[in-house]
Amino acid sequence: MRNLTDLEVLALARLITEEKVNEAREKITPGDYTVPLDLTGIMELTVGAKYNQRSPIRIKPWNIICRLLGEVNTQRAERGEPSLEIGDLALETHEDNDRLPKRFEKEAAEALKTQLTAPLIECRGQISVGRREIRSRNL
């Protein structure tokens, strides 16, 4: 038995979506299985060239939270108040509205865009699938 070629790996990866994997997993009961594979068919792939593009600047919310918490705790200590703990804040905000983080993320992204230049990164070309005729036979 031979190993799959790189093109065969790409073709199979394009055939199997995460949705299909999740759907199949729900139907299979726990256990040990021997699965004979005998696939035949043809698939046309188009592999695009590598290209460069500006990467979005990634926001690290935990870094911002830690910085803010440190600043707040410094001010609270100056007033003789107890410090705020991250665990307590997490418990208090667990039920908060989900729109707030999205608004925060958008505002932070805008601020970063005006202050920093997005890094140039190399991206792999896209893979698109043309004709596909794949069949499975039981051994």
DSSP file with accessible surface (Angstrom, degrees, kcal/mol):
  #  RESIDUE AA STRUCTURE BP1 BP2  ACC     N-H-->O    O-->H-N    N-H-->O    O-->H-N    TCO  KAPPA ALPHA  PHI   PSI    X-CA   Y-CA   Z-CA
    1    1 A M              0   0  234      0, 0.0     2,-0.2     0, 0.0     0, 0.0   0.000 360.0 360.0 360.0 135.0    0.0    0.0    0.0
    2    2 A R        -     0   0  159      1,-0.1     2,-0.1     3,-0.0     3,-0.1  -0.586 360.0-106.4 -98.0 159.3    1.4    3.4   -0.9
    3    3 A N        -     0   0  148     -2,-0.2     2,-0.1     1,-0.1    -1,-0.1  -0.484  44.0 -95.0 -76.8 156.1    1.1    6.7    1.0
    4    4 A L        -     0   0   96     -2,-0.1    -1,-0.1     1,-0.1     2,-0.1  -0.424  38.8-122.1 -68.6 143.9   -1.2    9.4   -0.3
    5    5 A T     >  -     0   0   68     -2,-0.1     4,-2.4     1,-0.1     5,-0.2  -0.390  27.2-105.8 -77.8 166.1    0.4   12.1   -2.5
    6    6 A D  H  > S+     0   0  141      1,-0.2     4,-2.3     2,-0.2     5,-0.2   0.898 122.7  51.8 -60.5 -39.2    0.2   15.7   -1.5
    7    7 A L  H  > S+     0   0  110      2,-0.2     4,-2.5     1,-0.2    -1,-0.2   0.905 108.5  50.8 -65.7 -37.9   -2.4   16.3   -4.2
    8    8 A E  H  > S+     0   0   57      2,-0.2     4,-2.7     1,-0.2     5,-0.2   0.912 108.9  51.9 -65.3 -39.1   -4.5   13.4   -3.0
    9    9 A V  H  X S+     0   0   74     -4,-2.4     4,-2.5     2,-0.2    -2,-0.2   0.940 111.1  47.1 -62.2 -46.3   -4.3   14.8    0.6
   10   10 A L  H  X S+     0   0   60     -4,-2.3     4,-1.9     1,-0.2    -2,-0.2   0.917 112.2  50.3 -62.1 -41.9   -5.5   18.2   -0.7
   11   11 A A  H  X S+     0   0   17     -4,-2.5     4,-1.4     1,-0.2    -2,-0.2   0.938 112.6  45.6 -63.4 -46.4   -8.4   16.7   -2.7
   12   12 A L  H  X S+     0   0   51     -4,-2.7     4,-1.6     1,-0.2     3,-0.2   0.903 109.8  55.0 -64.2 -39.4   -9.6   14.6    0.3
   13   13 A A  H  < S+     0   0   65     -4,-2.5    -1,-0.2     1,-0.2    -2,-0.2   0.878 108.1  49.6 -62.1 -34.9   -9.4   17.5    2.6
   14   14 A R  H  < S+     0   0  104     -4,-1.9    -1,-0.2     1,-0.2    -2,-0.2   0.785 108.0  54.2 -74.3 -26.7  -11.6   19.5    0.2
   15   15 A L  H  < S+     0   0   27     -4,-1.4     2,-0.8    -3,-0.2    -1,-0.2   0.834 102.0  62.6 -73.1 -32.9  -14.1   16.7    0.1
   16   16 A I     <  -     0   0   98     -4,-1.6    -1,-0.2     4,-0.1     2,-0.2  -0.829  69.3-170.2-106.4 107.7  -14.6   16.5    3.8
   17   17 A T     >  -     0   0   68     -2,-0.8     4,-2.2     1,-0.1     5,-0.2  -0.507  36.3-113.5 -88.8 161.3  -16.0   19.5    5.5
   18   18 A E  H  > S+     0   0  153      1,-0.2     4,-2.7     2,-0.2     5,-0.2   0.882 119.0  57.2 -60.7 -35.7  -16.2   20.0    9.3
   19   19 A E  H  > S+     0   0  145      1,-0.2     4,-2.4     2,-0.2    -1,-0.2   0.922 106.8  47.6 -62.3 -42.3  -20.0   19.9    9.0
   20   20 A K  H  > S+     0   0  113      2,-0.2     4,-2.5     1,-0.2    -1,-0.2   0.903 111.8  50.5 -66.2 -39.5  -19.8   16.5    7.3
   21   21 A V  H  X S+     0   0   75     -4,-2.2     4,-2.6     2,-0.2    -2,-0.2   0.942 112.0  46.9 -63.0 -46.9  -17.4   15.2   10.0
   22   22 A N  H  X S+     0   0   86     -4,-2.7     4,-1.8     2,-0.2    -2,-0.2   0.906 112.3  50.3 -62.7 -41.0  -19.7   16.5   12.8
   23   23 A E  H  X S+     0   0  103     -4,-2.4     4,-0.9    -5,-0.2    -1,-0.2   0.933 113.0  45.7 -63.8 -44.2  -22.7   15.0   11.2
   24   24 A A  H >X S+     0   0   51     -4,-2.5     4,-0.9     1,-0.2     3,-0.7   0.904 109.1  56.0 -65.9 -40.5  -21.0   11.6   10.8
   25   25 A R  H >< S+     0   0  136     -4,-2.6     3,-0.6     1,-0.3    -1,-0.2   0.879 102.5  55.9 -61.3 -37.1  -19.7   11.6   14.3
   26   26 A E  H 3< S+     0   0  164     -4,-1.8    -1,-0.3     1,-0.2    -2,-0.2   0.803 107.8  49.6 -64.4 -27.6  -23.2   12.1   15.7
   27   27 A K  H << S+     0   0  150     -4,-0.9     2,-0.5    -3,-0.7    -1,-0.2   0.646  96.1  81.5 -87.7 -15.8  -24.3    8.9   13.9
   28   28 A I  S << S-     0   0   87     -4,-0.9     3,-0.1    -3,-0.6    -4,-0.0  -0.789  71.5-140.5 -99.1 130.2  -21.5    6.7   15.1
   29   29 A T        -     0   0   95     -2,-0.5    -2,-0.1     1,-0.1    -3,-0.0  -0.493  37.1 -85.7 -82.4 155.3  -21.6    5.0   18.5
   30   30 A P  S    S+     0   0  113      0, 0.0     2,-0.3     0, 0.0    -1,-0.1  -0.280  79.6  93.9 -58.8 144.0  -18.5    4.7   20.6
   31   31 A G  S    S-     0   0   51     -3,-0.1     2,-0.4     2,-0.0    -3,-0.0  -0.921  74.4 -68.4 158.3-179.8  -16.4    1.7   19.9
   32   32 A D        -     0   0  169     -2,-0.3     2,-0.4     2,-0.0     0, 0.0  -0.871  48.8-177.1-103.2 134.6  -13.5    0.3   17.9
   33   33 A Y        -     0   0  132     -2,-0.4     2,-0.5     2,-0.0    -2,-0.0  -0.968  25.8-148.7-132.9 145.1  -13.9   -0.1   14.1
   34   34 A T        -     0   0  140     -2,-0.4    -2,-0.0     2,-0.0     0, 0.0  -0.978  23.5-166.3-107.7 121.6  -11.8   -1.4   11.2
   35   35 A V        -     0   0  103     -2,-0.5     2,-0.3     2,-0.0    -2,-0.0  -0.902   8.2-152.7-116.8 104.0  -12.7    0.7    8.2
   36   36 A P        -     0   0   67      0, 0.0     2,-0.5     0, 0.0   103,-0.1  -0.596  14.5-157.1 -73.5 132.6  -11.6   -0.6    4.8
   37   37 A L        +     0   0  125     -2,-0.3     2,-0.3   101,-0.1   101,-0.1  -0.960  25.6 159.7-115.2 127.2  -11.1    2.2    2.4
   38   38 A D        +     0   0   43     -2,-0.5    99,-2.3    99,-0.2     2,-0.4  -0.789  16.4 175.0-143.2  94.7  -11.3    1.8   -1.4
   39   39 A L  E     +A  136   0A  81     -2,-0.3     2,-0.3    97,-0.2    97,-0.2  -0.837   4.4 176.7-105.0 142.6  -11.9    5.1   -3.1
   40   40 A T  E     +A  135   0A  62     95,-2.4    95,-3.2    -2,-0.4     2,-0.3  -0.980  28.7  80.0-139.2 151.2  -12.0    5.6   -6.8
   41   41 A G  E     -A  134   0A  43     -2,-0.3     2,-0.3    93,-0.2    93,-0.3  -0.950  60.9 -88.5 150.5-166.4  -12.7    8.7   -8.8
   42   42 A I  E     -A  133   0A  77     91,-1.8    91,-3.0    -2,-0.3     2,-0.4  -0.988  26.4-175.0-144.1 147.7  -11.4   11.9  -10.2
   43   43 A M  E     -A  132   0A  32     -2,-0.3     2,-0.5    89,-0.2    89,-0.2  -0.990  17.1-141.7-145.7 136.1  -11.3   15.4   -8.8
   44   44 A E  E     -     0   0A  96     87,-2.6    86,-3.3    -2,-0.4     2,-0.4  -0.884  22.4-173.4-101.7 126.9  -10.1   18.6  -10.4
   45   45 A L  E     -A  129   0A  42     -2,-0.5     2,-0.5    84,-0.2    84,-0.2  -0.936  15.9-158.5-117.9 144.5   -8.2   21.1   -8.2
   46   46 A T  E     -A  128   0A  91     82,-2.5    82,-2.4    -2,-0.4     2,-0.6  -0.992  11.8-163.3-118.5 121.5   -7.0   24.6   -8.9
   47   47 A V  E     -A  127   0A  81     -2,-0.5    80,-0.2    80,-0.2    79,-0.1  -0.935  13.3-142.6-109.0 117.7   -4.2   25.6   -6.5
   48   48 A G        -     0   0   32     78,-3.0    77,-0.6    -2,-0.6     2,-0.1  -0.313  21.0-100.8 -77.4 161.5   -3.6   29.4   -6.4
   49   49 A A        -     0   0   84     75,-0.1    77,-0.2     1,-0.1    -1,-0.1  -0.390  42.5 -95.0 -76.9 156.0   -0.2   31.1   -6.1
   50   50 A K        -     0   0  138     74,-0.1     2,-0.3    75,-0.1    74,-0.2  -0.357  49.1-178.3 -65.7 152.1    1.1   32.5   -2.9
   51   51 A Y  E     -B  123   0B  88     72,-2.2    72,-3.7    -3,-0.1     2,-0.4  -0.959  23.2-119.5-149.3 163.9    0.5   36.2   -2.4
   52   52 A N  E     +B  122   0B 100     -2,-0.3     2,-0.3    70,-0.2    70,-0.2  -0.862  33.5 162.5-108.6 143.0    1.2   39.0    0.2
   53   53 A Q  E     -B  121   0B  88     68,-2.1    68,-2.8    -2,-0.4     2,-0.4  -0.980  44.1 -92.3-151.1 161.5   -1.4   41.0    2.0
   54   54 A R  E     -B  120   0B 142     -2,-0.3    66,-0.2    66,-0.2    64,-0.0  -0.609  41.2-137.7 -76.8 129.7   -1.7   43.2    5.1
   55   55 A S        -     0   0   14     64,-3.4    -1,-0.0    -2,-0.4     3,-0.0  -0.680  22.6-107.7 -86.4 140.5   -2.7   41.2    8.1
   56   56 A P        -     0   0   74      0, 0.0     2,-0.5     0, 0.0    -1,-0.1  -0.398  39.0-107.0 -63.4 145.1   -5.3   42.7   10.5
   57   57 A I        -     0   0   44     52,-0.1     2,-0.4    59,-0.1    56,-0.1  -0.632  37.0-129.9 -75.0 124.5   -3.7   43.8   13.7
   58   58 A R        -     0   0  174     -2,-0.5     2,-0.4    54,-0.1    -1,-0.1  -0.621  12.4-141.1 -81.8 131.4   -4.7   41.4   16.4
   59   59 A I        -     0   0   34     -2,-0.4     3,-0.1     1,-0.0    50,-0.0  -0.746   4.2-154.3 -89.4 135.5   -6.2   42.7   19.6
   60   60 A K    >>  -     0   0  138     -2,-0.4     4,-1.6     1,-0.2     3,-0.7  -0.816  12.0-175.9-109.7  89.0   -5.1   40.9   22.7
   61   61 A P  H 3> S+     0   0   59      0, 0.0     4,-2.8     0, 0.0     5,-0.2   0.837  79.0  57.5 -58.8 -34.9   -8.1   41.6   25.1
   62   62 A W  H 3> S+     0   0  162      1,-0.2     4,-2.6     2,-0.2     5,-0.2   0.884 104.6  52.4 -66.0 -34.7   -6.5   39.9   28.1
   63   63 A N  H <> S+     0   0  101     -3,-0.7     4,-2.2     2,-0.2    -1,-0.2   0.922 111.7  46.5 -63.6 -41.1   -3.5   42.2   27.8
   64   64 A I  H  X S+     0   0   58     -4,-1.6     4,-2.7     2,-0.2     5,-0.2   0.934 112.5  49.7 -66.5 -44.0   -5.8   45.2   27.8
   65   65 A I  H  X S+     0   0   62     -4,-2.8     4,-3.0     1,-0.2     5,-0.2   0.933 111.5  48.5 -61.1 -45.5   -7.8   43.9   30.7
   66   66 A C  H  X S+     0   0   77     -4,-2.6     4,-2.4     2,-0.2    -1,-0.2   0.909 111.8  49.7 -63.3 -40.0   -4.7   43.2   32.8
   67   67 A R  H  X S+     0   0  184     -4,-2.2     4,-2.1    -5,-0.2    -1,-0.2   0.939 114.2  44.7 -63.7 -46.5   -3.3   46.7   32.1
   68   68 A L  H  X S+     0   0  105     -4,-2.7     4,-2.8     2,-0.2     5,-0.2   0.911 112.5  51.5 -63.8 -42.4   -6.6   48.3   33.1
   69   69 A L  H  X S+     0   0   25     -4,-3.0     4,-2.8    -5,-0.2    15,-0.2   0.907 109.0  51.0 -63.0 -40.7   -7.0   46.2   36.2
   70   70 A G  H  X S+     0   0   35     -4,-2.4     4,-2.0    -5,-0.2    -1,-0.2   0.922 111.7  47.4 -61.4 -42.6   -3.4   47.1   37.3
   71   71 A E  H  X S+     0   0   94     -4,-2.1     4,-2.1     2,-0.2    -2,-0.2   0.933 113.2  47.8 -64.9 -45.0   -4.2   50.8   36.8
   72   72 A V  H  X S+     0   0   53     -4,-2.8     4,-2.7     1,-0.2    -2,-0.2   0.927 111.6  50.3 -62.1 -44.2   -7.5   50.5   38.7
   73   73 A N  H  X S+     0   0   34     -4,-2.8     4,-2.4     1,-0.2    -1,-0.2   0.860 107.7  53.5 -66.8 -33.2   -5.9   48.6   41.6
   74   74 A T  H  X S+     0   0   73     -4,-2.0     4,-1.9    -5,-0.2    -1,-0.2   0.944 111.9  45.0 -63.3 -45.9   -3.1   51.2   41.8
   75   75 A Q  H  X S+     0   0   83     -4,-2.1     4,-1.1     1,-0.2    -2,-0.2   0.901 113.2  50.4 -65.0 -40.3   -5.8   53.9   42.2
   76   76 A R  H  <>S+     0   0   56     -4,-2.7     5,-3.1     1,-0.2     3,-0.3   0.901 108.7  52.3 -65.3 -39.6   -7.8   51.8   44.7
   77   77 A A  H ><5S+     0   0   72     -4,-2.4     3,-1.4     1,-0.2    -1,-0.2   0.892 105.1  55.4 -63.4 -38.9   -4.6   51.2   46.8
   78   78 A E  H 3<5S+     0   0  154     -4,-1.9    -1,-0.2     1,-0.3    -2,-0.2   0.812 110.8  45.6 -63.0 -28.7   -3.9   55.0   46.9
   79   79 A R  T 3<5S-     0   0  143     -4,-1.1    -1,-0.3    -3,-0.3    -2,-0.2   0.366 119.2-112.1 -93.3   1.0   -7.4   55.4   48.3
   80   80 A G  T < 5S+     0   0   69     -3,-1.4    -3,-0.2     1,-0.3    -2,-0.1   0.703  71.6 138.7  76.9  20.4   -7.0   52.5   50.8
   81   81 A E      < -     0   0   76     -5,-3.1    -1,-0.3    -6,-0.2    -2,-0.1  -0.638  59.7 -98.8 -96.0 153.8   -9.6   50.4   49.0
   82   82 A P        -     0   0   98      0, 0.0    -1,-0.1     0, 0.0     2,-0.1  -0.356  44.8-105.0 -68.4 153.5   -9.1   46.6   48.4
   83   83 A S        -     0   0   60      1,-0.1     2,-0.4    -7,-0.1   -10,-0.1  -0.336  27.9-114.0 -77.1 158.8   -8.0   45.6   45.0
   84   84 A L        -     0   0   49    -15,-0.2     2,-0.4    -2,-0.1   -11,-0.1  -0.768  27.4-144.5 -89.7 137.7  -10.2   44.0   42.3
   85   85 A E     >  -     0   0  105     -2,-0.4     4,-2.2     1,-0.1     3,-0.2  -0.851  13.3-132.0-105.5 141.7   -9.4   40.4   41.4
   86   86 A I  H  > S+     0   0   68     -2,-0.4     4,-2.5     1,-0.2     5,-0.2   0.874 107.0  54.8 -59.9 -38.0   -9.8   39.1   37.9
   87   87 A G  H  > S+     0   0   40      1,-0.2     4,-2.2     2,-0.2    -1,-0.2   0.913 108.0  48.7 -63.1 -41.1  -11.7   36.0   39.1
   88   88 A D  H  > S+     0   0   89      1,-0.2     4,-2.3     2,-0.2    -1,-0.2   0.912 111.8  49.4 -64.4 -42.4  -14.3   38.2   40.9
   89   89 A L  H  X S+     0   0   47     -4,-2.2     4,-2.1     1,-0.2    -2,-0.2   0.906 109.0  52.8 -63.0 -40.9  -14.7   40.4   37.8
   90   90 A A  H  X S+     0   0   52     -4,-2.5     4,-0.7     1,-0.2    -2,-0.2   0.925 110.6  47.0 -61.4 -43.4  -15.2   37.3   35.6
   91   91 A L  H >< S+     0   0  137     -4,-2.2     3,-0.6     1,-0.2     4,-0.3   0.911 112.8  49.1 -64.5 -41.7  -17.9   36.0   37.9
   92   92 A E  H 3< S+     0   0  138     -4,-2.3     3,-0.3     1,-0.2    -1,-0.2   0.843 117.0  40.7 -66.2 -34.1  -19.7   39.4   38.1
   93   93 A T  H >< S+     0   0   68     -4,-2.1     3,-1.9     1,-0.2    -1,-0.2   0.440  83.3 102.2 -97.1   1.9  -19.7   39.9   34.3
   94   94 A H  T << S+     0   0  143     -4,-0.7    -1,-0.2    -3,-0.6    -2,-0.1   0.855  88.4  40.4 -53.8 -38.3  -20.5   36.3   33.3
   95   95 A E  T 3  S+     0   0  160     -4,-0.3    -1,-0.3    -3,-0.3    -2,-0.1   0.402  91.3 125.4 -93.4   4.3  -24.1   37.2   32.5
   96   96 A D  S <  S-     0   0   88     -3,-1.9    -3,-0.1     1,-0.1     2,-0.0  -0.117  72.7 -79.4 -66.0 165.0  -23.4   40.5   30.8
   97   97 A N    >   -     0   0   83      1,-0.1     3,-0.7     2,-0.0    -1,-0.1  -0.308  30.3-140.1 -64.1 137.9  -24.5   41.5   27.4
   98   98 A D  T 3> S+     0   0  136      1,-0.2     4,-1.0     2,-0.2    -1,-0.1   0.617  93.6  73.5 -75.8 -13.4  -22.5   40.0   24.5
   99   99 A R  H 3> S+     0   0  182      1,-0.2     4,-2.4     2,-0.2    -1,-0.2   0.823  84.0  67.2 -70.9 -29.5  -22.6   43.3   22.5
  100  100 A L  H <> S+     0   0   90     -3,-0.7     4,-2.9     1,-0.2     5,-0.2   0.948  99.0  47.9 -59.8 -49.2  -20.2   45.0   24.8
  101  101 A P  H  > S+     0   0   73      0, 0.0     4,-2.8     0, 0.0    -1,-0.2   0.906 112.1  51.0 -60.1 -36.1  -17.2   42.9   23.8
  102  102 A K  H  X S+     0   0  142     -4,-1.0     4,-2.3     2,-0.2    -2,-0.2   0.918 111.8  46.6 -65.8 -42.3  -18.0   43.4   20.1
  103  103 A R  H  X S+     0   0  145     -4,-2.4     4,-2.6     2,-0.2     5,-0.2   0.937 113.7  49.0 -63.9 -44.1  -18.2   47.1   20.5
  104  104 A F  H  X S+     0   0   72     -4,-2.9     4,-2.8    -5,-0.2     5,-0.2   0.935 111.0  50.1 -58.8 -46.1  -14.9   47.1   22.5
  105  105 A E  H  X S+     0   0  103     -4,-2.8     4,-2.4    -5,-0.2    -1,-0.2   0.921 111.8  47.9 -61.3 -42.6  -13.2   45.0   19.8
  106  106 A K  H  X S+     0   0  150     -4,-2.3     4,-2.3     2,-0.2    -1,-0.2   0.934 113.6  46.2 -64.7 -47.0  -14.4   47.3   17.0
  107  107 A E  H  X S+     0   0  110     -4,-2.6     4,-2.2     1,-0.2    -2,-0.2   0.908 114.1  48.4 -63.4 -41.2  -13.3   50.5   18.9
  108  108 A A  H  X S+     0   0   18     -4,-2.8     4,-2.5    -5,-0.2    -1,-0.2   0.911 110.2  51.8 -66.5 -40.3   -9.9   48.9   19.8
  109  109 A A  H  X S+     0   0   33     -4,-2.4     4,-2.3    -5,-0.2    -2,-0.2   0.917 109.9  49.3 -62.9 -41.5   -9.4   47.8   16.2
  110  110 A E  H  X S+     0   0   95     -4,-2.3     4,-1.7     2,-0.2    -1,-0.2   0.912 110.8  50.0 -63.1 -43.1  -10.1   51.3   14.9
  111  111 A A  H  X S+     0   0   54     -4,-2.2     4,-1.1     1,-0.2    -2,-0.2   0.921 111.7  48.1 -62.4 -42.6   -7.6   52.8   17.4
  112  112 A L  H  X S+     0   0   50     -4,-2.5     4,-2.9     1,-0.2     3,-0.4   0.897 107.4  56.4 -65.1 -39.2   -4.9   50.3   16.4
  113  113 A K  H  < S+     0   0  136     -4,-2.3    -1,-0.2     1,-0.2    -2,-0.2   0.874 107.8  47.6 -60.5 -38.4   -5.5   51.0   12.7
  114  114 A T  H  < S+     0   0  103     -4,-1.7    -1,-0.2     1,-0.2    -2,-0.2   0.740 121.4  36.1 -76.3 -20.6   -4.9   54.7   13.2
  115  115 A Q  H  < S+     0   0  152     -4,-1.1     2,-0.3    -3,-0.4    -2,-0.2   0.711 116.2  43.1-103.1 -27.0   -1.7   54.2   15.2
  116  116 A L  S  < S-     0   0   92     -4,-2.9     2,-0.5    -5,-0.2    -1,-0.1  -0.901  70.6-124.9-126.6 153.4    0.0   51.1   13.7
  117  117 A T        -     0   0  117     -2,-0.3    -3,-0.1    -3,-0.1    -4,-0.1  -0.833  36.4-117.1 -94.4 129.3    0.7   49.7   10.2
  118  118 A A        -     0   0   24     -2,-0.5     2,-0.1    -5,-0.1   -61,-0.0  -0.377  35.5-108.6 -64.3 138.9   -0.6   46.3    9.7
  119  119 A P        -     0   0   71      0, 0.0   -64,-3.4     0, 0.0     2,-0.5  -0.366  25.2-119.5 -70.1 149.2    2.1   43.7    9.0
  120  120 A L  E     -B   54   0B  97    -66,-0.2     2,-0.3   -68,-0.1   -66,-0.2  -0.773  37.7-175.3 -87.1 126.3    2.6   42.3    5.5
  121  121 A I  E     -B   53   0B  67    -68,-2.8   -68,-2.1    -2,-0.5     2,-0.5  -0.902  26.5-118.9-124.0 154.7    2.2   38.5    5.6
  122  122 A E  E     -B   52   0B 129     -2,-0.3     2,-0.4   -70,-0.2   -70,-0.2  -0.797  32.0-164.2 -91.7 129.9    2.6   35.8    3.0
  123  123 A C  E     -B   51   0B  20    -72,-3.7   -72,-2.2    -2,-0.5     2,-0.2  -0.882  19.2-117.7-114.4 147.4   -0.6   33.8    2.3
  124  124 A R        -     0   0  206     -2,-0.4   -74,-0.1   -74,-0.2   -75,-0.1  -0.539  39.9-100.8 -77.3 148.7   -1.0   30.5    0.5
  125  125 A G        -     0   0   15    -77,-0.6   -75,-0.1    -2,-0.2    -1,-0.1  -0.315  43.1-100.5 -66.2 151.6   -3.1   30.5   -2.6
  126  126 A Q        -     0   0  128    -77,-0.2   -78,-3.0   -79,-0.1     2,-0.5  -0.352  27.2-137.3 -70.8 154.2   -6.6   29.3   -2.4
  127  127 A I  E     -A   47   0A  32    -80,-0.2     2,-0.4    -2,-0.1   -80,-0.2  -0.966  22.1-173.6-114.3 123.0   -7.6   25.8   -3.5
  128  128 A S  E     -A   46   0A  64    -82,-2.4   -82,-2.5    -2,-0.5     2,-0.5  -0.904  16.2-135.0-118.7 150.8  -10.8   25.4   -5.4
  129  129 A V  E     +A   45   0A  41     -2,-0.4   -84,-0.2   -84,-0.2     3,-0.1  -0.882  22.1 175.8-107.4 130.9  -12.5   22.3   -6.5
  130  130 A G  E     +     0   0A  41    -86,-3.3    -1,-0.1    -2,-0.5   -85,-0.0   0.306  59.7   0.2 -97.3-124.7  -13.8   21.7  -10.0
  131  131 A R  E     -     0   0A 109    -88,-0.1   -87,-2.6     2,-0.0    -1,-0.4  -0.285  66.2-173.5 -66.3 142.5  -15.4   18.5  -11.2
  132  132 A R  E     +A   43   0A 127    -89,-0.2     2,-0.3    -3,-0.1   -89,-0.2  -0.980  18.4 168.7-142.8 131.2  -15.5   15.6   -8.6
  133  133 A E  E     +A   42   0A  85    -91,-3.0   -91,-1.8    -2,-0.4     2,-0.4  -0.822  18.7 162.8-138.2  92.3  -16.5   12.1   -9.1
  134  134 A I  E     +A   41   0A  67     -2,-0.3     2,-0.3   -93,-0.3   -93,-0.2  -0.954   9.2 178.3-119.1 131.8  -15.6   10.0   -6.0
  135  135 A R  E     -A   40   0A 139    -95,-3.2   -95,-2.4    -2,-0.4     2,-0.4  -0.951  16.4-145.6-130.1 152.7  -17.1    6.6   -5.2
  136  136 A S  E     -A   39   0A  79     -2,-0.3     2,-0.4   -97,-0.2   -97,-0.2  -0.946  10.6-165.1-117.2 138.3  -16.4    4.2   -2.4
  137  137 A R        -     0   0  131    -99,-2.3     2,-0.3    -2,-0.4   -99,-0.2  -0.970  22.2-123.2-120.3 140.4  -16.5    0.4   -2.7
  138  138 A N              0   0  151     -2,-0.4  -101,-0.1  -101,-0.1    -2,-0.0  -0.608 360.0 360.0 -77.2 139.3  -16.7   -2.0    0.2
  139  139 A L              0   0  142     -2,-0.3    -1,-0.1  -103,-0.1  -101,-0.0  -0.517 360.0 360.0 -84.1 360.0  -13.8   -4.5    0.2
